[in-house]
């Protein structure tokens, strides 16, 4: 198994929470972007792996 490293990080401090919910809009945006990039990276890797396997068989 290989790890794919994404360059983005999301740092959340206590002041960004209110009643255990994130209320900082910027945090929501960065989390959404991180999820999008993670899904995209997964799809690209799966396509790459599929093409690699097709070449072997």
HTML snippet that shows the backbone in 3Dmol.js (N, CA, C, O; Angstrom):
<script src="https://3Dmol.org/build/3Dmol-min.js"></script>
<div id="view" style="width:600px;height:400px;position:relative"></div>
<script>
const pdb = `
ATOM      1  N   UNK A   1       0.852  -1.178   0.000  1.00  0.00           N
ATOM      2  CA  UNK A   1       0.000   0.000   0.000  1.00  0.00           C
ATOM      3  C   UNK A   1       0.893   1.235   0.000  1.00  0.00           C
ATOM      4  O   UNK A   1       1.887   1.304   0.722  1.00  0.00           O
ATOM      5  N   UNK A   2       0.521   2.194  -0.815  1.00  0.00           N
ATOM      6  CA  UNK A   2       1.279   3.435  -0.903  1.00  0.00           C
ATOM      7  C   UNK A   2       0.446   4.582  -0.334  1.00  0.00           C
ATOM      8  O   UNK A   2      -0.783   4.566  -0.388  1.00  0.00           O
ATOM      9  N   UNK A   3       1.124   5.545   0.196  1.00  0.00           N
ATOM     10  CA  UNK A   3       0.444   6.738   0.709  1.00  0.00           C
ATOM     11  C   UNK A   3       0.595   7.868  -0.296  1.00  0.00           C
ATOM     12  O   UNK A   3       1.663   8.053  -0.880  1.00  0.00           O
ATOM     13  N   UNK A   4      -0.444   8.598  -0.486  1.00  0.00           N
ATOM     14  CA  UNK A   4      -0.415   9.790  -1.325  1.00  0.00           C
ATOM     15  C   UNK A   4      -0.524  10.993  -0.398  1.00  0.00           C
ATOM     16  O   UNK A   4      -1.464  11.094   0.389  1.00  0.00           O
ATOM     17  N   UNK A   5       0.431  11.895  -0.492  1.00  0.00           N
ATOM     18  CA  UNK A   5       0.462  13.048   0.399  1.00  0.00           C
ATOM     19  C   UNK A   5      -0.144  14.253  -0.313  1.00  0.00           C
ATOM     20  O   UNK A   5       0.261  14.607  -1.420  1.00  0.00           O
ATOM     21  N   UNK A   6      -1.105  14.866   0.335  1.00  0.00           N
ATOM     22  CA  UNK A   6      -1.693  16.102  -0.174  1.00  0.00           C
ATOM     23  C   UNK A   6      -1.035  17.269   0.551  1.00  0.00           C
ATOM     24  O   UNK A   6      -0.834  17.201   1.764  1.00  0.00           O
ATOM     25  N   UNK A   7      -0.701  18.326  -0.160  1.00  0.00           N
ATOM     26  CA  UNK A   7       0.028  19.426   0.464  1.00  0.00           C
ATOM     27  C   UNK A   7      -0.811  20.298   1.399  1.00  0.00           C
ATOM     28  O   UNK A   7      -0.256  21.093   2.157  1.00  0.00           O
ATOM     29  N   UNK A   8      -2.121  20.163   1.357  1.00  0.00           N
ATOM     30  CA  UNK A   8      -2.973  21.014   2.172  1.00  0.00           C
ATOM     31  C   UNK A   8      -3.116  20.478   3.593  1.00  0.00           C
ATOM     32  O   UNK A   8      -3.101  19.269   3.826  1.00  0.00           O
ATOM     33  N   UNK A   9      -3.254  21.400   4.527  1.00  0.00           N
ATOM     34  CA  UNK A   9      -3.579  21.030   5.901  1.00  0.00           C
ATOM     35  C   UNK A   9      -4.721  21.930   6.369  1.00  0.00           C
ATOM     36  O   UNK A   9      -4.924  23.025   5.843  1.00  0.00           O
ATOM     37  N   UNK A  10      -5.446  21.456   7.348  1.00  0.00           N
ATOM     38  CA  UNK A  10      -6.507  22.261   7.945  1.00  0.00           C
ATOM     39  C   UNK A  10      -6.251  22.274   9.445  1.00  0.00           C
ATOM     40  O   UNK A  10      -6.342  21.243  10.111  1.00  0.00           O
ATOM     41  N   UNK A  11      -5.934  23.435   9.959  1.00  0.00           N
ATOM     42  CA  UNK A  11      -5.646  23.601  11.378  1.00  0.00           C
ATOM     43  C   UNK A  11      -6.829  24.305  12.022  1.00  0.00           C
ATOM     44  O   UNK A  11      -7.220  25.396  11.609  1.00  0.00           O
ATOM     45  N   UNK A  12      -7.391  23.667  13.040  1.00  0.00           N
ATOM     46  CA  UNK A  12      -8.566  24.227  13.715  1.00  0.00           C
ATOM     47  C   UNK A  12      -8.230  24.458  15.184  1.00  0.00           C
ATOM     48  O   UNK A  12      -7.719  23.566  15.860  1.00  0.00           O
ATOM     49  N   UNK A  13      -8.519  25.651  15.665  1.00  0.00           N
ATOM     50  CA  UNK A  13      -8.286  25.992  17.064  1.00  0.00           C
ATOM     51  C   UNK A  13      -9.615  26.002  17.816  1.00  0.00           C
ATOM     52  O   UNK A  13     -10.688  25.982  17.213  1.00  0.00           O
ATOM     53  N   UNK A  14      -9.522  26.030  19.115  1.00  0.00           N
ATOM     54  CA  UNK A  14     -10.713  26.043  19.953  1.00  0.00           C
ATOM     55  C   UNK A  14     -11.641  27.206  19.671  1.00  0.00           C
ATOM     56  O   UNK A  14     -12.858  27.072  19.798  1.00  0.00           O
ATOM     57  N   UNK A  15     -11.085  28.343  19.291  1.00  0.00           N
ATOM     58  CA  UNK A  15     -11.905  29.530  19.013  1.00  0.00           C
ATOM     59  C   UNK A  15     -12.756  29.374  17.752  1.00  0.00           C
ATOM     60  O   UNK A  15     -13.678  30.158  17.526  1.00  0.00           O
ATOM     61  N   UNK A  16     -12.452  28.368  16.933  1.00  0.00           N
ATOM     62  CA  UNK A  16     -13.221  28.117  15.712  1.00  0.00           C
ATOM     63  C   UNK A  16     -14.479  27.293  15.980  1.00  0.00           C
ATOM     64  O   UNK A  16     -15.303  27.101  15.086  1.00  0.00           O
ATOM     65  N   UNK A  17     -14.623  26.808  17.212  1.00  0.00           N
ATOM     66  CA  UNK A  17     -15.767  25.981  17.583  1.00  0.00           C
ATOM     67  C   UNK A  17     -16.750  26.760  18.440  1.00  0.00           C
ATOM     68  O   UNK A  17     -16.371  27.665  19.183  1.00  0.00           O
ATOM     69  N   UNK A  18     -18.016  26.392  18.323  1.00  0.00           N
ATOM     70  CA  UNK A  18     -19.053  26.890  19.210  1.00  0.00           C
ATOM     71  C   UNK A  18     -20.026  25.737  19.413  1.00  0.00           C
ATOM     72  O   UNK A  18     -20.671  25.287  18.466  1.00  0.00           O
ATOM     73  N   UNK A  19     -20.130  25.262  20.644  1.00  0.00           N
ATOM     74  CA  UNK A  19     -20.999  24.120  20.969  1.00  0.00           C
ATOM     75  C   UNK A  19     -20.679  22.909  20.098  1.00  0.00           C
ATOM     76  O   UNK A  19     -21.575  22.276  19.541  1.00  0.00           O
ATOM     77  N   UNK A  20     -19.418  22.603  19.991  1.00  0.00           N
ATOM     78  CA  UNK A  20     -18.896  21.452  19.250  1.00  0.00           C
ATOM     79  C   UNK A  20     -19.205  21.506  17.757  1.00  0.00           C
ATOM     80  O   UNK A  20     -19.203  20.470  17.093  1.00  0.00           O
ATOM     81  N   UNK A  21     -19.464  22.670  17.229  1.00  0.00           N
ATOM     82  CA  UNK A  21     -19.667  22.855  15.795  1.00  0.00           C
ATOM     83  C   UNK A  21     -18.676  23.890  15.294  1.00  0.00           C
ATOM     84  O   UNK A  21     -18.382  24.871  15.978  1.00  0.00           O
ATOM     85  N   UNK A  22     -18.164  23.660  14.088  1.00  0.00           N
ATOM     86  CA  UNK A  22     -17.229  24.607  13.488  1.00  0.00           C
ATOM     87  C   UNK A  22     -18.032  25.791  12.966  1.00  0.00           C
ATOM     88  O   UNK A  22     -18.953  25.624  12.166  1.00  0.00           O
ATOM     89  N   UNK A  23     -17.675  26.992  13.426  1.00  0.00           N
ATOM     90  CA  UNK A  23     -18.409  28.166  12.966  1.00  0.00           C
ATOM     91  C   UNK A  23     -17.569  29.082  12.084  1.00  0.00           C
ATOM     92  O   UNK A  23     -18.079  30.080  11.574  1.00  0.00           O
ATOM     93  N   UNK A  24     -16.309  28.765  11.900  1.00  0.00           N
ATOM     94  CA  UNK A  24     -15.443  29.560  11.038  1.00  0.00           C
ATOM     95  C   UNK A  24     -15.667  29.146   9.580  1.00  0.00           C
ATOM     96  O   UNK A  24     -15.405  28.000   9.215  1.00  0.00           O
ATOM     97  N   UNK A  25     -16.145  30.062   8.758  1.00  0.00           N
ATOM     98  CA  UNK A  25     -16.453  29.786   7.349  1.00  0.00           C
ATOM     99  C   UNK A  25     -15.195  29.353   6.595  1.00  0.00           C
ATOM    100  O   UNK A  25     -15.260  28.484   5.726  1.00  0.00           O
ATOM    101  N   UNK A  26     -14.066  29.948   6.922  1.00  0.00           N
ATOM    102  CA  UNK A  26     -12.810  29.608   6.247  1.00  0.00           C
ATOM    103  C   UNK A  26     -12.434  28.148   6.494  1.00  0.00           C
ATOM    104  O   UNK A  26     -11.918  27.481   5.598  1.00  0.00           O
ATOM    105  N   UNK A  27     -12.686  27.657   7.691  1.00  0.00           N
ATOM    106  CA  UNK A  27     -12.405  26.251   8.014  1.00  0.00           C
ATOM    107  C   UNK A  27     -13.280  25.342   7.156  1.00  0.00           C
ATOM    108  O   UNK A  27     -12.801  24.342   6.622  1.00  0.00           O
ATOM    109  N   UNK A  28     -14.550  25.684   7.022  1.00  0.00           N
ATOM    110  CA  UNK A  28     -15.454  24.894   6.175  1.00  0.00           C
ATOM    111  C   UNK A  28     -14.941  24.852   4.733  1.00  0.00           C
ATOM    112  O   UNK A  28     -14.938  23.797   4.098  1.00  0.00           O
ATOM    113  N   UNK A  29     -14.511  26.000   4.230  1.00  0.00           N
ATOM    114  CA  UNK A  29     -13.995  26.074   2.865  1.00  0.00           C
ATOM    115  C   UNK A  29     -12.753  25.199   2.706  1.00  0.00           C
ATOM    116  O   UNK A  29     -12.640  24.450   1.735  1.00  0.00           O
ATOM    117  N   UNK A  30     -11.818  25.292   3.661  1.00  0.00           N
ATOM    118  CA  UNK A  30     -10.586  24.497   3.561  1.00  0.00           C
ATOM    119  C   UNK A  30     -10.858  23.005   3.696  1.00  0.00           C
ATOM    120  O   UNK A  30     -10.217  22.201   3.019  1.00  0.00           O
ATOM    121  N   UNK A  31     -11.800  22.620   4.561  1.00  0.00           N
ATOM    122  CA  UNK A  31     -12.166  21.203   4.681  1.00  0.00           C
ATOM    123  C   UNK A  31     -12.794  20.690   3.385  1.00  0.00           C
ATOM    124  O   UNK A  31     -12.495  19.584   2.936  1.00  0.00           O
ATOM    125  N   UNK A  32     -13.662  21.499   2.795  1.00  0.00           N
ATOM    126  CA  UNK A  32     -14.298  21.110   1.535  1.00  0.00           C
ATOM    127  C   UNK A  32     -13.249  20.936   0.436  1.00  0.00           C
ATOM    128  O   UNK A  32     -13.311  19.981  -0.339  1.00  0.00           O
ATOM    129  N   UNK A  33     -12.299  21.848   0.369  1.00  0.00           N
ATOM    130  CA  UNK A  33     -11.227  21.769  -0.631  1.00  0.00           C
ATOM    131  C   UNK A  33     -10.365  20.527  -0.399  1.00  0.00           C
ATOM    132  O   UNK A  33      -9.970  19.859  -1.354  1.00  0.00           O
ATOM    133  N   UNK A  34     -10.073  20.219   0.857  1.00  0.00           N
ATOM    134  CA  UNK A  34      -9.286  19.029   1.182  1.00  0.00           C
ATOM    135  C   UNK A  34     -10.017  17.761   0.751  1.00  0.00           C
ATOM    136  O   UNK A  34      -9.403  16.845   0.204  1.00  0.00           O
ATOM    137  N   UNK A  35     -11.316  17.706   0.993  1.00  0.00           N
ATOM    138  CA  UNK A  35     -12.117  16.546   0.581  1.00  0.00           C
ATOM    139  C   UNK A  35     -12.118  16.426  -0.943  1.00  0.00           C
ATOM    140  O   UNK A  35     -11.932  15.332  -1.477  1.00  0.00           O
ATOM    141  N   UNK A  36     -12.327  17.537  -1.643  1.00  0.00           N
ATOM    142  CA  UNK A  36     -12.320  17.516  -3.110  1.00  0.00           C
ATOM    143  C   UNK A  36     -10.983  17.009  -3.641  1.00  0.00           C
ATOM    144  O   UNK A  36     -10.952  16.178  -4.548  1.00  0.00           O
ATOM    145  N   UNK A  37      -9.890  17.498  -3.088  1.00  0.00           N
ATOM    146  CA  UNK A  37      -8.564  17.075  -3.541  1.00  0.00           C
ATOM    147  C   UNK A  37      -8.303  15.607  -3.227  1.00  0.00           C
ATOM    148  O   UNK A  37      -7.667  14.907  -4.014  1.00  0.00           O
ATOM    149  N   UNK A  38      -8.788  15.143  -2.090  1.00  0.00           N
ATOM    150  CA  UNK A  38      -8.614  13.736  -1.719  1.00  0.00           C
ATOM    151  C   UNK A  38      -9.383  12.831  -2.676  1.00  0.00           C
ATOM    152  O   UNK A  38      -8.862  11.809  -3.122  1.00  0.00           O
ATOM    153  N   UNK A  39     -10.615  13.203  -2.989  1.00  0.00           N
ATOM    154  CA  UNK A  39     -11.428  12.417  -3.928  1.00  0.00           C
ATOM    155  C   UNK A  39     -10.785  12.427  -5.308  1.00  0.00           C
ATOM    156  O   UNK A  39     -10.695  11.384  -5.957  1.00  0.00           O
ATOM    157  N   UNK A  40     -10.339  13.588  -5.761  1.00  0.00           N
ATOM    158  CA  UNK A  40      -9.690  13.690  -7.067  1.00  0.00           C
ATOM    159  C   UNK A  40      -8.440  12.825  -7.124  1.00  0.00           C
ATOM    160  O   UNK A  40      -8.226  12.107  -8.101  1.00  0.00           O
ATOM    161  N   UNK A  41      -7.613  12.887  -6.088  1.00  0.00           N
ATOM    162  CA  UNK A  41      -6.385  12.089  -6.045  1.00  0.00           C
ATOM    163  C   UNK A  41      -6.718  10.600  -6.074  1.00  0.00           C
ATOM    164  O   UNK A  41      -6.021   9.824  -6.728  1.00  0.00           O
ATOM    165  N   UNK A  42      -7.760  10.200  -5.383  1.00  0.00           N
ATOM    166  CA  UNK A  42      -8.179   8.796  -5.370  1.00  0.00           C
ATOM    167  C   UNK A  42      -8.627   8.356  -6.758  1.00  0.00           C
ATOM    168  O   UNK A  42      -8.256   7.276  -7.219  1.00  0.00           O
ATOM    169  N   UNK A  43      -9.421   9.186  -7.422  1.00  0.00           N
ATOM    170  CA  UNK A  43      -9.895   8.850  -8.766  1.00  0.00           C
ATOM    171  C   UNK A  43      -8.740   8.759  -9.759  1.00  0.00           C
ATOM    172  O   UNK A  43      -8.708   7.854 -10.592  1.00  0.00           O
ATOM    173  N   UNK A  44      -7.802   9.681  -9.677  1.00  0.00           N
ATOM    174  CA  UNK A  44      -6.642   9.665 -10.573  1.00  0.00           C
ATOM    175  C   UNK A  44      -5.810   8.413 -10.332  1.00  0.00           C
ATOM    176  O   UNK A  44      -5.381   7.760 -11.284  1.00  0.00           O
ATOM    177  N   UNK A  45      -5.585   8.079  -9.087  1.00  0.00           N
ATOM    178  CA  UNK A  45      -4.794   6.892  -8.768  1.00  0.00           C
ATOM    179  C   UNK A  45      -5.488   5.621  -9.258  1.00  0.00           C
ATOM    180  O   UNK A  45      -4.832   4.727  -9.792  1.00  0.00           O
ATOM    181  N   UNK A  46      -6.802   5.532  -9.083  1.00  0.00           N
ATOM    182  CA  UNK A  46      -7.543   4.354  -9.545  1.00  0.00           C
ATOM    183  C   UNK A  46      -7.468   4.218 -11.061  1.00  0.00           C
ATOM    184  O   UNK A  46      -7.309   3.111 -11.576  1.00  0.00           O
ATOM    185  N   UNK A  47      -7.579   5.328 -11.775  1.00  0.00           N
ATOM    186  CA  UNK A  47      -7.482   5.300 -13.240  1.00  0.00           C
ATOM    187  C   UNK A  47      -6.076   4.889 -13.679  1.00  0.00           C
ATOM    188  O   UNK A  47      -5.916   4.101 -14.611  1.00  0.00           O
ATOM    189  N   UNK A  48      -5.075   5.419 -13.013  1.00  0.00           N
ATOM    190  CA  UNK A  48      -3.688   5.058 -13.312  1.00  0.00           C
ATOM    191  C   UNK A  48      -3.466   3.565 -13.095  1.00  0.00           C
ATOM    192  O   UNK A  48      -2.852   2.892 -13.923  1.00  0.00           O
ATOM    193  N   UNK A  49      -3.969   3.060 -11.980  1.00  0.00           N
ATOM    194  CA  UNK A  49      -3.811   1.641 -11.665  1.00  0.00           C
ATOM    195  C   UNK A  49      -4.541   0.771 -12.691  1.00  0.00           C
ATOM    196  O   UNK A  49      -4.025  -0.268 -13.104  1.00  0.00           O
ATOM    197  N   UNK A  50      -5.746   1.197 -13.104  1.00  0.00           N
ATOM    198  CA  UNK A  50      -6.515   0.453 -14.097  1.00  0.00           C
ATOM    199  C   UNK A  50      -5.760   0.382 -15.427  1.00  0.00           C
ATOM    200  O   UNK A  50      -5.709  -0.672 -16.059  1.00  0.00           O
ATOM    201  N   UNK A  51      -5.179   1.501 -15.846  1.00  0.00           N
ATOM    202  CA  UNK A  51      -4.421   1.525 -17.100  1.00  0.00           C
ATOM    203  C   UNK A  51      -3.152   0.685 -16.997  1.00  0.00           C
ATOM    204  O   UNK A  51      -2.766   0.014 -17.955  1.00  0.00           O
ATOM    205  N   UNK A  52      -2.516   0.721 -15.856  1.00  0.00           N
ATOM    206  CA  UNK A  52      -1.314  -0.086 -15.646  1.00  0.00           C
ATOM    207  C   UNK A  52      -1.643  -1.571 -15.746  1.00  0.00           C
ATOM    208  O   UNK A  52      -0.914  -2.329 -16.385  1.00  0.00           O
ATOM    209  N   UNK A  53      -2.727  -1.982 -15.122  1.00  0.00           N
ATOM    210  CA  UNK A  53      -3.138  -3.388 -15.160  1.00  0.00           C
ATOM    211  C   UNK A  53      -3.532  -3.810 -16.571  1.00  0.00           C
ATOM    212  O   UNK A  53      -3.279  -4.947 -16.970  1.00  0.00           O
ATOM    213  N   UNK A  54      -4.147  -2.907 -17.327  1.00  0.00           N
ATOM    214  CA  UNK A  54      -4.542  -3.218 -18.703  1.00  0.00           C
ATOM    215  C   UNK A  54      -3.317  -3.459 -19.578  1.00  0.00           C
ATOM    216  O   UNK A  54      -3.360  -4.281 -20.493  1.00  0.00           O
ATOM    217  N   UNK A  55      -2.239  -2.755 -19.306  1.00  0.00           N
ATOM    218  CA  UNK A  55      -1.005  -2.947 -20.073  1.00  0.00           C
ATOM    219  C   UNK A  55      -0.343  -4.281 -19.760  1.00  0.00           C
ATOM    220  O   UNK A  55       0.330  -4.857 -20.614  1.00  0.00           O
ATOM    221  N   UNK A  56      -0.528  -4.768 -18.552  1.00  0.00           N
ATOM    222  CA  UNK A  56       0.098  -6.024 -18.146  1.00  0.00           C
ATOM    223  C   UNK A  56      -0.639  -7.233 -18.692  1.00  0.00           C
ATOM    224  O   UNK A  56      -0.038  -8.295 -18.856  1.00  0.00           O
ATOM    225  N   UNK A  57      -1.920  -7.098 -18.975  1.00  0.00           N
ATOM    226  CA  UNK A  57      -2.709  -8.254 -19.415  1.00  0.00           C
ATOM    227  C   UNK A  57      -3.097  -8.113 -20.817  1.00  0.00           C
ATOM    228  O   UNK A  57      -3.767  -8.990 -21.364  1.00  0.00           O
TER     229      UNK A  57
END
`;
const viewer = $3Dmol.createViewer("view");
viewer.addModel(pdb, "pdb");
viewer.setStyle({}, {cartoon: {color: "spectrum"}});
viewer.zoomTo();
viewer.render();
</script>
